[in-house]
Amino acid sequence: MPMASLISISLLLAFSFSLVRASSRRAFLYKGFLTNEECDHLVSLSNGMLKKSLVLDSDSGKGVASHDRSSSGMFLDMDQDEVVARIEDRISAWTFLPKENGEPLRILHYGLREGYEPHYDYYNDKSKLVFGGHRIASILMYLSNVTRGGETMFPNSELKDIQAKDSSWYRCAMMGYSVKPIKGNALLFFSLHPNATTDESSLHSSCPVVEGEKWTATKWIHVKAFSLANHSSSSDGECTDEDGNCSQWAAIGECQKNPVFMMGTPDYYGTCRKSCRVC
């Protein structure tokens, strides 16, 4: 089915839920997308597995720490268990986009003062398009309530000046159209126009957490099947393992069971690239 048709179907379906309308592009809020039990289960799967979130360095191709992104995270396998598989099916049904086009769920934790500066989910670096093309859509699932802060904010929204806000919103949220993190809710927004061109109004950020902590599960969906098959070594030729257990994990099949964590994605260098022989 043509991509534009898929987007149109998604648009019609999403109108049955609460509409965010961050701008003329499409952004939709699904209240109660996850149950409390599902939220808690996803958080529990990350126990002992969180690593500092990185951004991809455009020169080396390696994940590096950045002041723009302060959180910790880990990827889940798409069929990790029945709960994760059920959520994956629900996402595909909501968006009308194939499961194989999606990256594995990424669990993220934001502690005090941690957030993510304004950024796009589509790629400015064309070399990343080999992984399945642009990210067409993103889904942010809120796994916890946040006492204060942690809002998802769209600074280029047409509605940013007319959204009613009171003192419960953090000052960062005042800079654009914002969505509060409420446990169980899911925010779907598209990063491409229906004609497949990139949508600059999809710029968004995660406001810092001021009180409490924030847990989310993020799903990025591409225009084509997402694959790590073309993952190549960094431009400087470096090929390393980031953990002393990599060879043991590779020996018991983790390269195949948990490929995103082990081998990486366009946004994450991969913990065990050398042991998985991808570079």
Secondary structure, 3 states (H helix, E strand, C coil): CCHHHHHHHHHHHHCCCEECCCCCCCEEEECCCCCHHHHHHHHHHCCCCCEECCEECCCCCCEECECCECCEEEECCCCCCHHHHHHHHHHHHHHCCCHHHECCCEEEEECECCCEEEECCCCCCHHHHHHCCCEEEEEEEECCCCCEECCEEECCCCCCCCCCCCCCCCHHHHHCEEECCCCCCEEEEECECCCCCECHHHCEEECCEEECCEEEEEEEEECCCCCCCCCCCCCCCCCCECCCCHHHHHHCCHHHHCHHHHHCECCECCCECCCCCCC
